[in-house]
Amino acid sequence: MNFIFGSAVLSNGLEKFDLILPASKKEEGGLSPSGYDASVAKGSNEVVFEEKLVRAGPAERTFRWEWKRYQLSSGPGAPVVLFNSHKAEVKVAITPRY
């Protein structure tokens, strides 16, 4: 199960900065946006359900992680240190319909 909330662009009038929003871990071989997975500081952004749990009836799980990244931006103005972080909590509920 993969989801990407994406990113937003912030601007101070001189430069634009990406504000990275939560994303789930990509399946093996997939690429996470902007190396997102490598910056998960606590918990895991892997959103996984075992098939047997889903087949047994309604299944619900909550996934949590903290993400942090420091980055030096060298644009037209003075160098800027960007600190981007967030805490994510994703609750997934699946009700099988047969």
N, C-alpha and C positions, 0 to 999 in steps of 0.2 A: 504494500500500500504506500504510494508515494504522493506527496503533495508539496507544492512550492508556493509560498505566499508572495514571493518576489522581492522586489526592492523599490525604493522610492528615491527620488533625487532631491537633495536639499541644496539650497544655494544661499551664499552669503552676499551675492551680488557680483563677486569677482570669480568665484570658483563654484563648481558643482561637486557634491559628494554623494556617494551611494549610501543609503540607509538600508542595510540588509535585514530582511524580515525572515521569520522562521521557515525552515524547510525540513522535510523528513529525509532520512538517509536514503540515498539512491541505491537501487539494487546493484549487486556486484557487476562491475563492468560499466556502470553508468557514471556520469560525472555530476558532482554536486555543483550548484551555482556558486561561482567564485571560491571554490574550495571550502564551502560551508562546513562539511563534515569534520574537517581537520581542526576547526576552531570551537568544537563543542567542549566546554570546560568541565561540565558536571552532568551526570546522567547520560542518556543516550537518545538520539533522535531517530532511532530505528523503531518504526511503527509496524509491529508484527502481531498477527493472530495465528494461532495454530488452527488448522482446518478442523480438527476434531472438536475443539471448543465451539466453533461456529455451527457445526453440524448438530451438536448436542442441544442447541436451543439459543435463545438470546445470549449474546456475549457482550461484555462491556469492559473496556480497559482504559486507563489513563496513563499517558506518557508525559514525562517531564524532562526538561534539560535546560542548562544554562549555556549561553554562547557568548564568547568574548573575542574581540579582535582589535589589535592596535595597528595603526598604519601611518606611515609618514607620507604626507602629500607635498609634492614640490611643484606647485603651480606658478602662475605669474607673480603672486605676492610672496610674502614670507612663508617659509616652510610651516606646515600645520600638522600637528599630531592628531590623528583621528582615533577616537575610542568609540567603538560600536559594540553594544552588548544588549542582550535581552534574556528574559526567562520565558520559556514556553511551557504551556500545559495544554495537551490535546486529549480530549475525551472522545473515544470512538465507541459507538454502540451499533451492533449488527444484529438484526433480526432476520433469520433465514425465512424465505417464503418458498415452500415446496408445492 
